[in-house]
Amino acid sequence: MTSTESSRDARVARLRQARQADSETKTIRTQRAIRDLLNAGQRISFARVAREADVSTWFIYDTPAINAAIRNAMSDQAQHGREAAAVPRKTRRTTGGSGRDQRIAAPCAAQGDAGRAVRPPVRPR
């Protein structure tokens, strides 16, 4: 074996170790993301876990342990329902709508067309 082959083998070994360490880090982040989503009462999905863990969906689908953990979490949520979030999320405004919606709806209500969608007039160029 020449020195070139041995240095190449050493580089390949270092790259494999780096890839292995990177995969372990991603696995830990992904497991933490699954746990955090479950604890917060958030819906589990492959895409959401990937976003939360900052990993690719390819990694999620291609790693059997992670894939199984997500499927189990999704199955548990389907069977038992999602837990209430530990911290209440901001609620959306369900009454009144936005200011623009109110400005558009007001003339319609005055004319008796409250149920019909109205578009603002098109301005000529």
PyMOL commands that set and color helices and strands:
alter all, ss='L'
color gray80, all
select helices_A, chain A and resi 3-40+46-53+57-62+64-80+99-111
alter helices_A, ss='H'
color red, helices_A
deselect
rebuild
show_as cartoon
